[in-house]
């Protein structure tokens, strides 16, 4: 133990300016200082970050923090640095000089906290750099992502438990705001956390008034406008499912005289950043957003959260309402519940499952490689028509099944922008180095502004090593002579012993079974949302029970407790496939698009679900794309099975 327990309050005040710990924080900190790992399940805004930041300061060595969000990493590092705490982040936005400075801080031991994204661990350079680092702790934010059967599985999280063991990190802190008892158990088992070191605080937020309002699809927008104009519960977040819904609702609110902005992943980065900044600064009262908004947003005075569409899961719902009232003041959370939303949500779930034939193609391709090989995930995603996240999940399953292992990554192409005239860049070096640089630049392909170099091709042409070429270019960039823009990311793998003897078709069938099981589980979660919205009794009590928390009494302040009756969700007439749709499908098939050969591919396309092959062939612009968006995916697939 590096710090006496009775000094913790003084250390908390000294480093963070807080006079007291929040509920659960002290127990987690004491567990870590005692040398044990811990799982902290705190609701959104419950103070999870301090649970690793304070011990990181008090312990010898460096704390490695894994977080999936660059924006959150940047904000936390900025705050820590302002407090005089040696923290840094490694991400794709840094210059080579900044990256080199961080690695120097690792080597010298000057850093106390290093923030990285989970994908960073597939980089051989990063792994080599940190192997000799004295780590005191691994802190994993959004730890529920490790659960294969959780609501937000991220395959790169599966590697973290093995990496903690490989680097001999003495303690792990797993943090999440949305773990059910089953997911918590999975996290504890992965990181060998004792059940007694699982610290969970109450999910009950007495200042949040939860309301479920059944409403038909055609009345929903008017009701939202009425709520916002009469009650003015600003600042407010309105959550929607689709990007075009975010824009249409935001536009309707603006026309109603409400200061609203849309926010979704399809917007240009500068537009999205402006919308967020306007909301944070109070220049915008309402942000209408997909789930892309909210993660890591530190705005304490959000007075209301509306779900214009049904949330995907109760975990999502809990996390999203948790962004309201973090200042402790009363806040309004209302779900405008309509069963018509289920079609889109079900379609996304069903449309994500890859065809078994595509999995066979992928597995067969991987097993036919040499013992060591590299691939472009982007290219394979397009050729197999398997979505990038699904492809990453497949590869992670193959790693887990001891078929292959990652061996790093590299960029196939480097685009060079000269900040000074090329002759000036070369001048000042030794004659031998000048000759090398001239030959290197001559080996590339010249454009109007950029010089494109393929390091492997240049190495073969010049008879030099790839390492020397990269080192020379990195030196010039650090000197301010050039700017390097890498592209063509490729991942390296090794086939493990016995992999080539495995039957690719059996592996593909096993993988397809995993994805169909996941599909069933996700559909069951959606059923859970419907049950929650239409069930009688205290909504808060029901939500707490889902997360394993018992409550002896009703909350007294949710809509149900205040007399709002539970009813079945309104649902319009289910859309069907018309004769005009049949003719459009027939014409589409006659066009012979390679990206639409399989029935499931065609069903996805007709339901408006994009795929890598559809994007590759620019078919999202086709008039038939999304023609059957309002029709259940299962019905579309059934029609294609019968008629094609």
Helices and strands as residue ranges (DSSP letters): G 5-7, H 8-16, H 25-33, E 38-41, H 50-58, E 62-66, H 70-82, E 87-90, H 96-108, E 113-116, G 118-122, H 124-130, E 135-140, G 143-146, G 155-159, H 160-166, E 172-176, H 181-191, G 195-197, E 198-200, E 208-214, H 217-231, E 236-239, H 243-255, E 260-263, H 269-281, E 286-289, E 304-307, H 314-321, E 331-337, H 341-351, H 356-367, E 372-375, H 377-384, H 388-400, E 404-418, H 422-426, H 431-442, E 445-446, E 451-453, H 455-462, H 466-478, E 482-495, G 499-501, H 504-534, H 539-546, H 579-590, G 594-596, H 599-606, H 612-616, G 619-621, H 633-643
